Amino acid sequence: MINPLPKTGEEACTKRYQEISLADVPLSCPRPQEAVWNAHPLVYLPIETLGEVICPYCGTHYRLHSE
């Protein structure tokens, strides 16, 4: 039996809505703290323009909140 890879960080792309701050820009999905072994390819999302964006791979909705 093959042992699965160890999990590190949060599971990738499981939260369908996330609020982020300007400190999180540039925004990528999956997020840096998420495990990437089980995720879609890394994609950078242009949240600065409209203040919100949806990942085209997993559908996670990101919203930029003011601090």
N, C-alpha and C positions, 0 to 999 in steps of 0.2 A: 504494500500500500504506500502511495506517495503522500508525504506529509505536506499540508498546505503551507504557503508562505506565512510567516508571522505577521500579525496585524500590528500596525503602529498608528497612533493618532486616531482621529475620528474616522468612521466609515465615510467613504466619499459619496457625495451626491445623494444623501438621504434626506436632507432638509429641503423642502420645496419652497421655502421663503426665508430670506436672510436680509437683515438690515446691516449695512456696512457704513463705515465712516471714511472720511477723506484719507485717514491713515492707511486704509486698505487699498488705496489706488496706487498703481494699476491693479485692476481686479482680474483675477484669473479663476477659472473653474476647471478642476476642483481647486479648493482653497489650499494654501500651504500647510495648514494644520491637519488636512484630511489625508487619509491613506490613498495613495495613487495607484496601488497595484490592482485595485478592482474598479477603477474609474475609466471614464472616457479620456480621449487625448486632451492634453492641457490646451485651453483656449483662453485668450485674453478678451475681455468684454468691455466695450466702450461706454461705461456708465456715466462718465463725466458730461456727456452731451445732454441727455434727457433726465438724468437722475435715477433712472431705473432701467433694467435690462433683463432679458430672459435668456438663459443659456440654451443655445440651439441643440445641444447634445442631450441634456438631462431634464430641461424644462424648469430648473431652479430659477425663481424670480428674485432678483437682487434689487434692493432699493437703497439709495444713498440718503442717509439721514443727516440733518444738520446738527452740529454740536453746540 
